[in-house]
Amino acid sequence: MDPSYKSRKEAFVSNLAGGSVLEINAVTLVAPASVFLWSVLQSRLSFFTPYSTAALITDFLLNVLAILFATTLYSSAPWLLNVLLISPAFLILLNSRPRRTQQKAKPPQTATAQHGPDTRQPLPIHPFLTTYRAAMMIITCIAILAVDFHVFPRRFAKAENWGTSLMDLGVGSFVFSGGVVSARALVKDREHGAPLKKTLVQRLASSMRHSIPLLVLGLVRLYSVKNLEYAEHVTEYGVHWNFFFTLGFLPPFVEIFEGLARFIPSYEVLSLAVAVLYQVALESTDLKSYILVSPRGPDLLSKNREGVFSFLGYLAIFLAGRATGIRIMSREASSMPPQQTKKRVLTNLCAQALGCTALFALNSMYFFGYGANIPVSRRLANMPYVLWVAAFNNAQLFLFCLIETLSFPAGNQPSASRTDSEAERTAFATSRILKAFNRGGLAVFLLANLLTGAVNLTVPTLDVNNAQAMVILIGYAAALTAIALGLDKANIKLSL
């Protein structure tokens, strides 16, 4: 890469201040709005059953391109895009009747089934979780390439030291969602007493199976960046550290906290404790100035201090995500009547979103004599950042759950039953594209990084106009979607 062009690229993503939380909320609301329209089309018109070419194109337009347009062409008018998506949904609701779902009769349970050793029902499978994780994956994949073009506003790119931006939120949301899905294995293990039977060493060894692929990807990215002279933003994570290392080191560290959870059986408390202690260290010692302004020394810690110390904030985010996942997937909820199950999940998500929002406001603002007035910093991953990410993701989960509850009431039953009818209801309420992005998350994310690198090495992204940029981005989004659908059709699951 030409040195002068490389300098321009680095300057293009450096020293930015971010944008407002309200605008970020408006842009990210496009995902629930798109899912709402998709759900209305499916629940009222069965538009995506069977999955025809028209259904595929519409699915792609709603769940992929709408997010791309929200962050590019409609970046200055996100509320208009939301209205354009929601209005047709309401028109369909006013001019159609709910679809009646045929319920298959279930055979009566035998005495063995009722009292035998295998009577435990599997954990509930919530389509809204698939939707949430896939939407997060799509916006992440779009942003990592779109940020290199002028059509992607600079206020959406990562802030340098302080501030809130769309990409700052995306990084934290990626970690939070990982914490949410990690709760499934934890709930299963707790039910069978597995964590109590395994030693810490055994749990750490088991967690490394998830870590090693991510750490290898981190090393590959490090090698590629250094040897291809790819433009890099050193103050983002450090000289050698990258986001794959953060993701890779999370599983073993979380296992350590699983031991603490025996004495403090609340991941909310553990998450808050990590965030508070880290924030106290930032405010009461020289740690903050060391991370932000100290010269880089020759040692590895000094060269990678952003990645090393921000890891504590991401650990708190992961633990917060696991707390949310446990509440969603708990065995108690799945044993309740269907309507009570969804009501309880919605209530928990709403309470957690409001609680985190209140704490975030007290941390980052000052009004009526209250509040710490600490600015958000993704670079530090400080406490306001942790609370902002937790509040946003709980609110997003609440919206997706609410849409599913209202649009597919027949599916409001825990997926405890393994009958064909339950699988059909789940498939009926889930976008084919979103399901594919969720199942192939690791492969899609890796491919997105490879394609991003390929585009930047072959196309002068700073010098193309907006029309050319959109052609490249639409082609990129279509390629990712095609790969995800191909992996799903081949029944290959490589989720994060």
Salt bridges, closest charged atoms under 4 A:
GLU23 OE2 - ARG155 NE 2.84
ASP148 OD1 - LYS9 NZ 3.54
GLU160 OE1 - HIS233 NE2 2.99
ASP168 OD1 - ARG378 NE 2.94
GLU191 OE2 - ARG120 NE 3.29
GLU191 OE2 - HIS192 NE2 3.74
GLU191 OE1 - ARG331 NH2 2.55
GLU232 OE2 - LYS226 NZ 3.14
GLU236 OE2 - LYS158 NZ 2.20
GLU255 OE1 - ARG203 NE 3.24
GLU258 OE2 - ARG190 NE 3.88
GLU258 OE1 - ARG322 NH1 3.84
GLU268 OE2 - ARG327 NE 2.68
GLU283 OE2 - LYS288 NZ 3.29
GLU306 OE2 - ARG296 NH2 2.52
GLU306 OE2 - ARG379 NH2 2.68
GLU332 OE1 - ARG344 NH2 3.41
GLU404 OE2 - LYS342 NZ 3.28
GLU422 OE1 - ARG425 NH2 2.34
GLU424 OE2 - LYS104 NZ 3.26
ASP463 OD1 - ARG8 NH2 2.86
ASP488 OD1 - LYS435 NZ 3.97
ASP488 OD1 - ARG439 NH1 2.94
